[in-house]
Each structure stands twice: as C-alpha cells, then as structure tokens.
Amino acid sequence: MTRILVTGGAGFLGGWILKSLRAKGCDVRIFDRTTDRRILREIAGEEADGVEWFQGDIADGAAVTEAARDCAGIIHLAALLTPACKADPVLGATVNLIGTLNVFEAAKANRIARVAYASSAAVFGPDDGVTPHPVTQYGAFKLACEGSARAYWHDAGIASVGLRPTVVYGPGRESGLTAGPTLACREAVLGNAYTIGYSGPQDMVFVADVAAAFTAAATMPFEGAHAFSLGGSREDLPDVIAAIADEVPGARIDFEGAPVPMAPDIAATDNQSLLGAIPFTPLREGISRTVAHYRSMAR
C-alpha cells in the first residue's frame, strides 16, 4: 500500500486529506507537534484512530527525515498562519520556510520523488491576482517556498506541486485570518451571534475540493516544479451570510474589519492538465454541508 506522509496533519485540512487519501487506498502517516486527534476524529472518524503518528517539530530536520522513511510521497501542510507570522516573523520563517526546506531534504534523503506542499493565494497582494507580490510575512514565506521547490527540481530532481488555496472553508476550520465564514456556521448552529472579522469579497473554496487536489498532487506521476492557484468562486460576505441564514433562519451574523490582504480575483491556472479534474462545490452546497456538520456535532 502506498504510504503518504502528511506534515501538519492534525489540523482540519489534514483530516480531510486523510479521508481523501484513504478513499484512494493509501496508507497515511501524520507528522505534527501535537498528538491531539480531536479535529481528525471530528472530520475523519475512526480513520483518525488507526493512522500512524510521528510527533515532532517541522523545524527539526532529522525528525522530518525519519518520519518520511518508507513513504512514497509527502503532503506538506505544517505552517504558521498569517497572524502568527505577523506577530513573530523570525519564528514564521523558521516554521514556514526552513520547515519546507526540511521536507525537501527529507524527500532527498529518502529518495522520494514527489512533494505536494501548501503554498497560498497570499503570494498575491491585495490588488493583483496575476503576478505574485505578497504584502504579508506569511505570503512572502510561501512565495519563497515556491522558489526553493523549483531549485530542488533543478538540483535534485524532486518534482513538486505547490497549491495556492484561496479562503478555505468547511467543517473543522477553527483558526486563521479567514476562518470567519466557517466559525459563523458553527456559531449560528449554537444560537450565538458572530462577527466575521474581515470585509470585502474573497474567492472561497470548500475544503473537500482542496483535499482532492492535494491527494491528486501526491499520488499522480509528474515531473517538474509547479505552482497552481486553487480557488472556488468569488463571494461577497453579505451573500455568505445570506447562505448561512437560509440554513439557520434567524442566524445573527455580521462582519467588520479590514479586507483580507490578498486579491479577491485570482487568475486561474491550468491545474487539470497535471492533476486531472478537481471537484467544485458551489458556496450554497458548501455552507449547507458545513452547517449540517455542526448540527451533527451539537446533538
């Protein structure tokens, strides 16, 4: 059975990727600083208890190399998000950039041919979704990772796909600058008022679609170093709130705050030629599935 290492796999995206990889018949090994399987159990159920687990820090190159032993591919998710990188840029660079170099070094040491890693639409600034020009530390580190990935292809022949998700939403999203739409679904189900902490339109993509893209990138044969944008549809927050209210009548959701510091319109890239067809979940369906999840959790 093909074994895939998932770094930072204890989070909500890791849980969805675990489900997706297992559906493809892959074995999964998680590498994370925590051993807390709560979010994985929430998303992946009994699969979370059977998965192999390595506890360690992504900044520890020897630990990453050991975790990658006997794996056929790596999905690299481990990272600090935008607020943490802003608060401590040196730590952000240690985790997000040095950690990514450790993943590629682990692939080289273990003769792993392919790496799929999480870049971000934050590589684009707020005004241009075509040419990368980040204005956050987080986005700058992610863009640097893309350059390093290209160097590993040229220097060591390690193929890679960096995926640049936009605003990811769906069951289990609890942290980060753009977690608001998901948290709004949860709080609406609980009967609480909630304020989404940013304003303006953003491209939003449902988490299951993102997991499918990572699974394809980790399991399909390819060559070269690629960076693909990964979006869903451009959505205004009033429309997001309306979709939640349709699922939870009387929901008390509003929004305030500055716009997200990345462009709301990200240029499409030719993902399909390498990854095949990736699912697309419309906003209303994604919100409905998210609300249903939190209803099931509240019972």
Secondary structure by P-SEA (a helix, b strand, c coil): cbbbbbcccccaaaaaaaaaaaaabbbbbbbcccccccccccccccccccbbbbbcccccaaaaaaaacccccccccccccaaaaaacaaaaaaccaaaaaaaaaaaaaacccbbbbbbcccccccccccbbbbccaaaaaaaaaaaaaaaaaacccbbbbbbbbcccccccccccccaaaaaaaaaaaacbbbbcccccbbbbbcaaaaaaaaaaaaccccccbbbbbbbcccccaaaaaaaaaaacccccccccccccccccbbbbccccccccbbbbbcaaaaaaaaaaaaaaaac
